[in-house]
Amino acid sequence: MVLDPFIGSGIVAVVAEAHRRDWVGIELNPEYIELADTRIADRRQRSDRVEEPPPPGPTA
C-alpha cells in the first residue's frame, strides 16, 4: 500500500499501479485532482506494467 498525502499530478499513483501496488492519494486543490485523474486514467488504458525482475544469479 502506497500513501501519497499530497498527490499533486498523480505520478506516485501511476508508478504504484505500474508496480501492482494499491495506493491512496490525498489532494485539496481541485486543479491537481483533475490532472491526477487524467494521468491515472491514461495509465490504466496502457498495459505496460513493470515485470518482476529475475532472481539474482550467482556472483563471482
PQR file of N, CA, C, O and H, with PARSE charges and radii, in Angstrom:
ATOM      1  N   MET A   1       0.849  -1.171   0.000 -0.4000 1.5000
ATOM      2  CA  MET A   1       0.000   0.000   0.000 -0.0000 2.0000
ATOM      3  C   MET A   1       0.896   1.235   0.000  0.5500 1.7000
ATOM      4  O   MET A   1       1.828   1.339   0.797 -0.5500 1.4000
ATOM      5  N   VAL A   2       0.602   2.160  -0.897 -0.4000 1.5000
ATOM      6  CA  VAL A   2       1.351   3.411  -1.002 -0.0000 2.0000
ATOM      7  C   VAL A   2       0.422   4.555  -0.604  0.5500 1.7000
ATOM      8  O   VAL A   2      -0.698   4.648  -1.107 -0.5500 1.4000
ATOM      9  H   VAL A   2      -0.155   2.075  -1.545  0.4000 1.0000
ATOM     10  N   LEU A   3       0.869   5.410   0.280 -0.4000 1.5000
ATOM     11  CA  LEU A   3       0.112   6.590   0.686 -0.0000 2.0000
ATOM     12  C   LEU A   3       0.828   7.824   0.167  0.5500 1.7000
ATOM     13  O   LEU A   3       2.008   8.034   0.449 -0.5500 1.4000
ATOM     14  H   LEU A   3       1.779   5.334   0.690  0.4000 1.0000
ATOM     15  N   ASP A   4       0.107   8.641  -0.594 -0.4000 1.5000
ATOM     16  CA  ASP A   4       0.642   9.917  -1.066 -0.0000 2.0000
ATOM     17  C   ASP A   4      -0.270  11.018  -0.524  0.5500 1.7000
ATOM     18  O   ASP A   4      -1.322  11.281  -1.105 -0.5500 1.4000
ATOM     19  H   ASP A   4      -0.851   8.471  -0.823  0.4000 1.0000
ATOM     20  N   PRO A   5       0.116  11.667   0.582 -0.5600 1.5000
ATOM     21  CA  PRO A   5      -0.761  12.650   1.205  0.2800 2.0000
ATOM     22  C   PRO A   5      -0.882  13.962   0.429  0.5500 1.7000
ATOM     23  O   PRO A   5      -1.731  14.794   0.747 -0.5500 1.4000
ATOM     24  N   PHE A   6      -0.044  14.148  -0.576 -0.4000 1.5000
ATOM     25  CA  PHE A   6      -0.090  15.337  -1.429 -0.0000 2.0000
ATOM     26  C   PHE A   6       0.070  14.863  -2.865  0.5500 1.7000
ATOM     27  O   PHE A   6       1.136  15.036  -3.455 -0.5500 1.4000
ATOM     28  H   PHE A   6       0.646  13.472  -0.834  0.4000 1.0000
ATOM     29  N   ILE A   7      -0.978  14.263  -3.441 -0.4000 1.5000
ATOM     30  CA  ILE A   7      -0.851  13.524  -4.701 -0.0000 2.0000
ATOM     31  C   ILE A   7      -0.474  14.403  -5.896  0.5500 1.7000
ATOM     32  O   ILE A   7       0.114  13.912  -6.860 -0.5500 1.4000
ATOM     33  H   ILE A   7      -1.844  14.122  -2.961  0.4000 1.0000
ATOM     34  N   GLY A   8      -0.800  15.678  -5.846 -0.4000 1.5000
ATOM     35  CA  GLY A   8      -0.394  16.571  -6.926 -0.0000 2.0000
ATOM     36  C   GLY A   8      -0.817  16.056  -8.289  0.5500 1.7000
ATOM     37  O   GLY A   8      -2.006  15.852  -8.531 -0.5500 1.4000
ATOM     38  H   GLY A   8      -1.278  16.078  -5.063  0.4000 1.0000
ATOM     39  N   SER A   9       0.145  15.843  -9.186 -0.4000 1.5000
ATOM     40  CA  SER A   9      -0.164  15.414 -10.555 -0.0000 2.0000
ATOM     41  C   SER A   9      -0.418  13.920 -10.679  0.5500 1.7000
ATOM     42  O   SER A   9      -0.796  13.456 -11.755 -0.5500 1.4000
ATOM     43  H   SER A   9       1.112  16.009  -8.989  0.4000 1.0000
ATOM     44  N   GLY A  10      -0.223  13.155  -9.619 -0.4000 1.5000
ATOM     45  CA  GLY A  10      -0.563  11.736  -9.632 -0.0000 2.0000
ATOM     46  C   GLY A  10       0.538  10.780 -10.030  0.5500 1.7000
ATOM     47  O   GLY A  10       0.275   9.594 -10.232 -0.5500 1.4000
ATOM     48  H   GLY A  10       0.084  13.532  -8.745  0.4000 1.0000
ATOM     49  N   ILE A  11       1.762  11.258 -10.150 -0.4000 1.5000
ATOM     50  CA  ILE A  11       2.842  10.389 -10.631 -0.0000 2.0000
ATOM     51  C   ILE A  11       3.112   9.230  -9.671  0.5500 1.7000
ATOM     52  O   ILE A  11       3.443   8.132 -10.117 -0.5500 1.4000
ATOM     53  H   ILE A  11       1.976  12.221  -9.987  0.4000 1.0000
ATOM     54  N   VAL A  12       2.978   9.453  -8.375 -0.4000 1.5000
ATOM     55  CA  VAL A  12       3.206   8.361  -7.417 -0.0000 2.0000
ATOM     56  C   VAL A  12       2.169   7.262  -7.621  0.5500 1.7000
ATOM     57  O   VAL A  12       2.504   6.079  -7.554 -0.5500 1.4000
ATOM     58  H   VAL A  12       2.709  10.345  -8.013  0.4000 1.0000
ATOM     59  N   ALA A  13       0.926   7.633  -7.867 -0.4000 1.5000
ATOM     60  CA  ALA A  13      -0.126   6.642  -8.127 -0.0000 2.0000
ATOM     61  C   ALA A  13       0.152   5.876  -9.412  0.5500 1.7000
ATOM     62  O   ALA A  13      -0.059   4.664  -9.471 -0.5500 1.4000
ATOM     63  H   ALA A  13       0.654   8.593  -7.921  0.4000 1.0000
ATOM     64  N   VAL A  14       0.622   6.570 -10.438 -0.4000 1.5000
ATOM     65  CA  VAL A  14       0.943   5.927 -11.715 -0.0000 2.0000
ATOM     66  C   VAL A  14       2.047   4.893 -11.517  0.5500 1.7000
ATOM     67  O   VAL A  14       1.943   3.771 -12.012 -0.5500 1.4000
ATOM     68  H   VAL A  14       0.794   7.554 -10.391  0.4000 1.0000
ATOM     69  N   VAL A  15       3.089   5.261 -10.804 -0.4000 1.5000
ATOM     70  CA  VAL A  15       4.198   4.328 -10.559 -0.0000 2.0000
ATOM     71  C   VAL A  15       3.736   3.181  -9.668  0.5500 1.7000
ATOM     72  O   VAL A  15       4.124   2.035  -9.893 -0.5500 1.4000
ATOM     73  H   VAL A  15       3.174   6.172 -10.401  0.4000 1.0000
ATOM     74  N   ALA A  16       2.919   3.466  -8.668 -0.4000 1.5000
ATOM     75  CA  ALA A  16       2.401   2.405  -7.796 -0.0000 2.0000
ATOM     76  C   ALA A  16       1.621   1.380  -8.612  0.5500 1.7000
ATOM     77  O   ALA A  16       1.798   0.176  -8.423 -0.5500 1.4000
ATOM     78  H   ALA A  16       2.603   4.398  -8.485  0.4000 1.0000
ATOM     79  N   GLU A  17       0.764   1.841  -9.513 -0.4000 1.5000
ATOM     80  CA  GLU A  17      -0.004   0.908 -10.344 -0.0000 2.0000
ATOM     81  C   GLU A  17       0.902   0.121 -11.281  0.5500 1.7000
ATOM     82  O   GLU A  17       0.661  -1.060 -11.530 -0.5500 1.4000
ATOM     83  H   GLU A  17       0.619   2.819  -9.666  0.4000 1.0000
ATOM     84  N   ALA A  18       1.935   0.760 -11.797 -0.4000 1.5000
ATOM     85  CA  ALA A  18       2.869   0.053 -12.677 -0.0000 2.0000
ATOM     86  C   ALA A  18       3.550  -1.092 -11.939  0.5500 1.7000
ATOM     87  O   ALA A  18       3.914  -2.102 -12.542 -0.5500 1.4000
ATOM     88  H   ALA A  18       2.132   1.719 -11.594  0.4000 1.0000
ATOM     89  N   HIS A  19       3.719  -0.926 -10.634 -0.4000 1.5000
ATOM     90  CA  HIS A  19       4.362  -1.957  -9.807 -0.0000 2.0000
ATOM     91  C   HIS A  19       3.345  -2.816  -9.072  0.5500 1.7000
ATOM     92  O   HIS A  19       3.679  -3.532  -8.128 -0.5500 1.4000
ATOM     93  H   HIS A  19       3.424  -0.105 -10.145  0.4000 1.0000
ATOM     94  N   ARG A  20       2.092  -2.731  -9.523 -0.4000 1.5000
ATOM     95  CA  ARG A  20       0.991  -3.541  -8.972 -0.0000 2.0000
ATOM     96  C   ARG A  20       0.794  -3.323  -7.473  0.5500 1.7000
ATOM     97  O   ARG A  20       0.590  -4.272  -6.715 -0.5500 1.4000
ATOM     98  H   ARG A  20       1.820  -2.149 -10.289  0.4000 1.0000
ATOM     99  N   ARG A  21       0.858  -2.076  -7.067 -0.4000 1.5000
ATOM    100  CA  ARG A  21       0.649  -1.724  -5.661 -0.0000 2.0000
ATOM    101  C   ARG A  21      -0.661  -0.954  -5.531  0.5500 1.7000
ATOM    102  O   ARG A  21      -1.011  -0.167  -6.409 -0.5500 1.4000
ATOM    103  H   ARG A  21       1.024  -1.306  -7.683  0.4000 1.0000
ATOM    104  N   ASP A  22      -1.378  -1.180  -4.443 -0.4000 1.5000
ATOM    105  CA  ASP A  22      -2.537  -0.361  -4.125 -0.0000 2.0000
ATOM    106  C   ASP A  22      -2.028   0.984  -3.627  0.5500 1.7000
ATOM    107  O   ASP A  22      -0.915   1.082  -3.108 -0.5500 1.4000
ATOM    108  H   ASP A  22      -1.093  -1.820  -3.730  0.4000 1.0000
ATOM    109  N   TRP A  23      -2.839   2.011  -3.784 -0.4000 1.5000
ATOM    110  CA  TRP A  23      -2.408   3.335  -3.357 -0.0000 2.0000
ATOM    111  C   TRP A  23      -3.597   4.158  -2.885  0.5500 1.7000
ATOM    112  O   TRP A  23      -4.744   3.892  -3.244 -0.5500 1.4000
ATOM    113  H   TRP A  23      -3.742   1.932  -4.205  0.4000 1.0000
ATOM    114  N   VAL A  24      -3.297   5.157  -2.077 -0.4000 1.5000
ATOM    115  CA  VAL A  24      -4.275   6.141  -1.628 -0.0000 2.0000
ATOM    116  C   VAL A  24      -3.620   7.503  -1.802  0.5500 1.7000
ATOM    117  O   VAL A  24      -2.490   7.721  -1.365 -0.5500 1.4000
ATOM    118  H   VAL A  24      -2.365   5.373  -1.786  0.4000 1.0000
ATOM    119  N   GLY A  25      -4.342   8.417  -2.445 -0.4000 1.5000
ATOM    120  CA  GLY A  25      -3.821   9.762  -2.648 -0.0000 2.0000
ATOM    121  C   GLY A  25      -4.763  10.797  -2.070  0.5500 1.7000
ATOM    122  O   GLY A  25      -5.983  10.647  -2.138 -0.5500 1.4000
ATOM    123  H   GLY A  25      -5.260   8.239  -2.799  0.4000 1.0000
ATOM    124  N   ILE A  26      -4.199  11.840  -1.507 -0.4000 1.5000
ATOM    125  CA  ILE A  26      -4.980  12.925  -0.917 -0.0000 2.0000
ATOM    126  C   ILE A  26      -4.534  14.233  -1.570  0.5500 1.7000
ATOM    127  O   ILE A  26      -3.340  14.502  -1.696 -0.5500 1.4000
ATOM    128  H   ILE A  26      -3.208  11.962  -1.452  0.4000 1.0000
ATOM    129  N   GLU A  27      -5.507  15.037  -1.982 -0.4000 1.5000
ATOM    130  CA  GLU A  27      -5.196  16.333  -2.593 -0.0000 2.0000
ATOM    131  C   GLU A  27      -6.353  17.289  -2.329  0.5500 1.7000
ATOM    132  O   GLU A  27      -7.514  16.894  -2.439 -0.5500 1.4000
ATOM    133  H   GLU A  27      -6.477  14.819  -1.880  0.4000 1.0000
ATOM    134  N   LEU A  28      -6.058  18.525  -1.987 -0.4000 1.5000
ATOM    135  CA  LEU A  28      -7.082  19.532  -1.724 -0.0000 2.0000
ATOM    136  C   LEU A  28      -7.376  20.401  -2.949  0.5500 1.7000
ATOM    137  O   LEU A  28      -8.501  20.873  -3.113 -0.5500 1.4000
ATOM    138  H   LEU A  28      -5.115  18.845  -1.898  0.4000 1.0000
ATOM    139  N   ASN A  29      -6.391  20.614  -3.797 -0.4000 1.5000
ATOM    140  CA  ASN A  29      -6.530  21.508  -4.941 -0.0000 2.0000
ATOM    141  C   ASN A  29      -7.295  20.818  -6.072  0.5500 1.7000
ATOM    142  O   ASN A  29      -6.815  19.820  -6.611 -0.5500 1.4000
ATOM    143  H   ASN A  29      -5.477  20.230  -3.664  0.4000 1.0000
ATOM    144  N   PRO A  30      -8.475  21.326  -6.444 -0.5600 1.5000
ATOM    145  CA  PRO A  30      -9.286  20.681  -7.491  0.2800 2.0000
ATOM    146  C   PRO A  30      -8.575  20.582  -8.843  0.5500 1.7000
ATOM    147  O   PRO A  30      -8.807  19.636  -9.596 -0.5500 1.4000
ATOM    148  N   GLU A  31      -7.710  21.555  -9.154 -0.4000 1.5000
ATOM    149  CA  GLU A  31      -6.984  21.503 -10.427 -0.0000 2.0000
ATOM    150  C   GLU A  31      -6.022  20.318 -10.452  0.5500 1.7000
ATOM    151  O   GLU A  31      -5.895  19.640 -11.472 -0.5500 1.4000
ATOM    152  H   GLU A  31      -7.521  22.324  -8.542  0.4000 1.0000
ATOM    153  N   TYR A  32      -5.352  20.071  -9.342 -0.4000 1.5000
ATOM    154  CA  TYR A  32      -4.448  18.926  -9.274 -0.0000 2.0000
ATOM    155  C   TYR A  32      -5.214  17.610  -9.267  0.5500 1.7000
ATOM    156  O   TYR A  32      -4.745  16.615  -9.820 -0.5500 1.4000
ATOM    157  H   TYR A  32      -5.455  20.622  -8.513  0.4000 1.0000
ATOM    158  N   ILE A  33      -6.389  17.598  -8.643 -0.4000 1.5000
ATOM    159  CA  ILE A  33      -7.208  16.381  -8.652 -0.0000 2.0000
ATOM    160  C   ILE A  33      -7.572  16.016 -10.083  0.5500 1.7000
ATOM    161  O   ILE A  33      -7.489  14.850 -10.469 -0.5500 1.4000
ATOM    162  H   ILE A  33      -6.769  18.406  -8.194  0.4000 1.0000
ATOM    163  N   GLU A  34      -7.973  17.005 -10.870 -0.4000 1.5000
ATOM    164  CA  GLU A  34      -8.317  16.756 -12.272 -0.0000 2.0000
ATOM    165  C   GLU A  34      -7.099  16.267 -13.055  0.5500 1.7000
ATOM    166  O   GLU A  34      -7.208  15.337 -13.854 -0.5500 1.4000
ATOM    167  H   GLU A  34      -8.040  17.952 -10.557  0.4000 1.0000
ATOM    168  N   LEU A  35      -5.946  16.887 -12.829 -0.4000 1.5000
ATOM    169  CA  LEU A  35      -4.720  16.467 -13.505 -0.0000 2.0000
ATOM    170  C   LEU A  35      -4.356  15.033 -13.131  0.5500 1.7000
ATOM    171  O   LEU A  35      -4.022  14.226 -13.999 -0.5500 1.4000
ATOM    172  H   LEU A  35      -5.857  17.642 -12.179  0.4000 1.0000
ATOM    173  N   ALA A  36      -4.422  14.721 -11.844 -0.4000 1.5000
ATOM    174  CA  ALA A  36      -4.102  13.366 -11.388 -0.0000 2.0000
ATOM    175  C   ALA A  36      -5.088  12.353 -11.960  0.5500 1.7000
ATOM    176  O   ALA A  36      -4.679  11.280 -12.402 -0.5500 1.4000
ATOM    177  H   ALA A  36      -4.693  15.377 -11.139  0.4000 1.0000
ATOM    178  N   ASP A  37      -6.375  12.677 -11.957 -0.4000 1.5000
ATOM    179  CA  ASP A  37      -7.381  11.770 -12.526 -0.0000 2.0000
ATOM    180  C   ASP A  37      -7.071  11.459 -13.987  0.5500 1.7000
ATOM    181  O   ASP A  37      -7.159  10.309 -14.416 -0.5500 1.4000
ATOM    182  H   ASP A  37      -6.707  13.549 -11.598  0.4000 1.0000
ATOM    183  N   THR A  38      -6.709  12.490 -14.748 -0.4000 1.5000
ATOM    184  CA  THR A  38      -6.389  12.303 -16.166 -0.0000 2.0000
ATOM    185  C   THR A  38      -5.157  11.426 -16.332  0.5500 1.7000
ATOM    186  O   THR A  38      -5.159  10.498 -17.140 -0.5500 1.4000
ATOM    187  H   THR A  38      -6.638  13.425 -14.399  0.4000 1.0000
ATOM    188  N   ARG A  39      -4.113  11.712 -15.576 -0.4000 1.5000
ATOM    189  CA  ARG A  39      -2.868  10.948 -15.690 -0.0000 2.0000
ATOM    190  C   ARG A  39      -3.089   9.483 -15.303  0.5500 1.7000
ATOM    191  O   ARG A  39      -2.576   8.585 -15.971 -0.5500 1.4000
ATOM    192  H   ARG A  39      -4.111  12.466 -14.919  0.4000 1.0000
ATOM    193  N   ILE A  40      -3.836   9.239 -14.249 -0.4000 1.5000
ATOM    194  CA  ILE A  40      -4.097   7.871 -13.793 -0.0000 2.0000
ATOM    195  C   ILE A  40      -4.966   7.130 -14.805  0.5500 1.7000
ATOM    196  O   ILE A  40      -4.726   5.953 -15.076 -0.5500 1.4000
ATOM    197  H   ILE A  40      -4.253   9.969 -13.706  0.4000 1.0000
ATOM    198  N   ALA A  41      -5.966   7.798 -15.364 -0.4000 1.5000
ATOM    199  CA  ALA A  41      -6.817   7.170 -16.382 -0.0000 2.0000
ATOM    200  C   ALA A  41      -6.004   6.813 -17.622  0.5500 1.7000
ATOM    201  O   ALA A  41      -6.190   5.741 -18.198 -0.5500 1.4000
ATOM    202  H   ALA A  41      -6.161   8.754 -15.143  0.4000 1.0000
ATOM    203  N   ASP A  42      -5.104   7.703 -18.035 -0.4000 1.5000
ATOM    204  CA  ASP A  42      -4.235   7.408 -19.183 -0.0000 2.0000
ATOM    205  C   ASP A  42      -3.380   6.183 -18.898  0.5500 1.7000
ATOM    206  O   ASP A  42      -3.197   5.331 -19.768 -0.5500 1.4000
ATOM    207  H   ASP A  42      -4.952   8.574 -17.567  0.4000 1.0000
ATOM    208  N   ARG A  43      -2.865   6.098 -17.696 -0.4000 1.5000
ATOM    209  CA  ARG A  43      -2.021   4.957 -17.305 -0.0000 2.0000
ATOM    210  C   ARG A  43      -2.814   3.652 -17.349  0.5500 1.7000
ATOM    211  O   ARG A  43      -2.297   2.617 -17.770 -0.5500 1.4000
ATOM    212  H   ARG A  43      -3.014   6.791 -16.990  0.4000 1.0000
ATOM    213  N   ARG A  44      -4.045   3.708 -16.920 -0.4000 1.5000
ATOM    214  CA  ARG A  44      -4.873   2.497 -16.880 -0.0000 2.0000
ATOM    215  C   ARG A  44      -5.240   2.012 -18.271  0.5500 1.7000
ATOM    216  O   ARG A  44      -5.546   0.833 -18.451 -0.5500 1.4000
ATOM    217  H   ARG A  44      -4.465   4.548 -16.578  0.4000 1.0000
ATOM    218  N   GLN A  45      -5.216   2.897 -19.255 -0.4000 1.5000
ATOM    219  CA  GLN A  45      -5.516   2.492 -20.629 -0.0000 2.0000
ATOM    220  C   GLN A  45      -4.353   1.742 -21.253  0.5500 1.7000
ATOM    221  O   GLN A  45      -4.538   0.988 -22.208 -0.5500 1.4000
ATOM    222  H   GLN A  45      -4.968   3.854 -19.109  0.4000 1.0000
ATOM    223  N   ARG A  46      -3.165   1.943 -20.726 -0.4000 1.5000
ATOM    224  CA  ARG A  46      -1.984   1.228 -21.224 -0.0000 2.0000
ATOM    225  C   ARG A  46      -1.760  -0.013 -20.367  0.5500 1.7000
ATOM    226  O   ARG A  46      -2.230  -0.092 -19.232 -0.5500 1.4000
ATOM    227  H   ARG A  46      -3.014   2.556 -19.950  0.4000 1.0000
ATOM    228  N   SER A  47      -1.056  -0.954 -20.912 -0.4000 1.5000
ATOM    229  CA  SER A  47      -0.818  -2.194 -20.154 -0.0000 2.0000
ATOM    230  C   SER A  47       0.670  -2.441 -19.963  0.5500 1.7000
ATOM    231  O   SER A  47       1.113  -3.590 -19.973 -0.5500 1.4000
ATOM    232  H   SER A  47      -0.674  -0.890 -21.834  0.4000 1.0000
ATOM    233  N   ASP A  48       1.443  -1.383 -19.789 -0.4000 1.5000
ATOM    234  CA  ASP A  48       2.894  -1.533 -19.656 -0.0000 2.0000
ATOM    235  C   ASP A  48       3.301  -1.661 -18.195  0.5500 1.7000
ATOM    236  O   ASP A  48       3.981  -0.794 -17.646 -0.5500 1.4000
ATOM    237  H   ASP A  48       1.083  -0.450 -19.781  0.4000 1.0000
ATOM    238  N   ARG A  49       2.887  -2.725 -17.593 -0.4000 1.5000
ATOM    239  CA  ARG A  49       3.257  -2.969 -16.199 -0.0000 2.0000
ATOM    240  C   ARG A  49       4.727  -3.377 -16.122  0.5500 1.7000
ATOM    241  O   ARG A  49       5.282  -3.958 -17.055 -0.5500 1.4000
ATOM    242  H   ARG A  49       2.335  -3.430 -18.039  0.4000 1.0000
ATOM    243  N   VAL A  50       5.317  -3.065 -15.021 -0.4000 1.5000
ATOM    244  CA  VAL A  50       6.702  -3.444 -14.788 -0.0000 2.0000
ATOM    245  C   VAL A  50       6.748  -4.937 -14.518  0.5500 1.7000
ATOM    246  O   VAL A  50       5.992  -5.453 -13.695 -0.5500 1.4000
ATOM    247  H   VAL A  50       4.866  -2.593 -14.263  0.4000 1.0000
ATOM    248  N   GLU A  51       7.631  -5.621 -15.211 -0.4000 1.5000
ATOM    249  CA  GLU A  51       7.769  -7.062 -14.982 -0.0000 2.0000
ATOM    250  C   GLU A  51       8.607  -7.297 -13.737  0.5500 1.7000
ATOM    251  O   GLU A  51       9.466  -6.492 -13.380 -0.5500 1.4000
ATOM    252  H   GLU A  51       8.245  -5.201 -15.880  0.4000 1.0000
ATOM    253  N   GLU A  52       8.338  -8.412 -13.091 -0.4000 1.5000
ATOM    254  CA  GLU A  52       9.131  -8.771 -11.922 -0.0000 2.0000
ATOM    255  C   GLU A  52      10.569  -9.035 -12.374  0.5500 1.7000
ATOM    256  O   GLU A  52      10.780  -9.685 -13.398 -0.5500 1.4000
ATOM    257  H   GLU A  52       7.640  -9.067 -13.380  0.4000 1.0000
ATOM    258  N   PRO A  53      11.545  -8.547 -11.635 -0.5600 1.5000
ATOM    259  CA  PRO A  53      12.937  -8.789 -12.030  0.2800 2.0000
ATOM    260  C   PRO A  53      13.289 -10.263 -11.855  0.5500 1.7000
ATOM    261  O   PRO A  53      12.718 -10.945 -11.004 -0.5500 1.4000
ATOM    262  N   PRO A  54      14.224 -10.749 -12.656 -0.5600 1.5000
ATOM    263  CA  PRO A  54      14.638 -12.144 -12.494  0.2800 2.0000
ATOM    264  C   PRO A  54      15.354 -12.318 -11.160  0.5500 1.7000
ATOM    265  O   PRO A  54      15.892 -11.357 -10.612 -0.5500 1.4000
ATOM    266  N   PRO A  55      15.362 -13.536 -10.642 -0.5600 1.5000
ATOM    267  CA  PRO A  55      16.078 -13.759  -9.381  0.2800 2.0000
ATOM    268  C   PRO A  55      17.567 -13.501  -9.582  0.5500 1.7000
ATOM    269  O   PRO A  55      18.086 -13.689 -10.683 -0.5500 1.4000
ATOM    270  N   PRO A  56      18.249 -13.077  -8.539 -0.5600 1.5000
ATOM    271  CA  PRO A  56      19.682 -12.800  -8.681  0.2800 2.0000
ATOM    272  C   PRO A  56      20.450 -14.067  -9.021  0.5500 1.7000
ATOM    273  O   PRO A  56      20.162 -15.150  -8.512 -0.5500 1.4000
ATOM    274  N   GLY A  57      21.420 -13.905  -9.880 -0.4000 1.5000
ATOM    275  CA  GLY A  57      22.256 -15.036 -10.277 -0.0000 2.0000
ATOM    276  C   GLY A  57      23.451 -15.169  -9.351  0.5500 1.7000
ATOM    277  O   GLY A  57      23.630 -14.374  -8.428 -0.5500 1.4000
ATOM    278  H   GLY A  57      21.655 -13.025 -10.293  0.4000 1.0000
ATOM    279  N   PRO A  58      24.255 -16.168  -9.603 -0.5600 1.5000
ATOM    280  CA  PRO A  58      25.453 -16.355  -8.765  0.2800 2.0000
ATOM    281  C   PRO A  58      26.427 -15.195  -8.966  0.5500 1.7000
ATOM    282  O   PRO A  58      26.519 -14.626 -10.054 -0.5500 1.4000
ATOM    283  N   THR A  59      27.137 -14.862  -7.917 -0.4000 1.5000
ATOM    284  CA  THR A  59      28.138 -13.800  -8.006 -0.0000 2.0000
ATOM    285  C   THR A  59      29.520 -14.403  -7.920  0.5500 1.7000
ATOM    286  O   THR A  59      29.714 -15.475  -7.347 -0.5500 1.4000
ATOM    287  H   THR A  59      27.062 -15.324  -7.033  0.4000 1.0000
ATOM    288  N   ALA A  60      30.474 -13.702  -8.494 -0.4000 1.5000
ATOM    289  CA  ALA A  60      31.853 -14.212  -8.510 -0.0000 2.0000
ATOM    290  C   ALA A  60      32.593 -13.829  -7.273  0.5500 1.7000
ATOM    291  O   ALA A  60      33.765 -14.176  -7.122 -0.5500 1.4000
ATOM    292  H   ALA A  60      30.317 -12.831  -8.959  0.4000 1.0000
TER
END
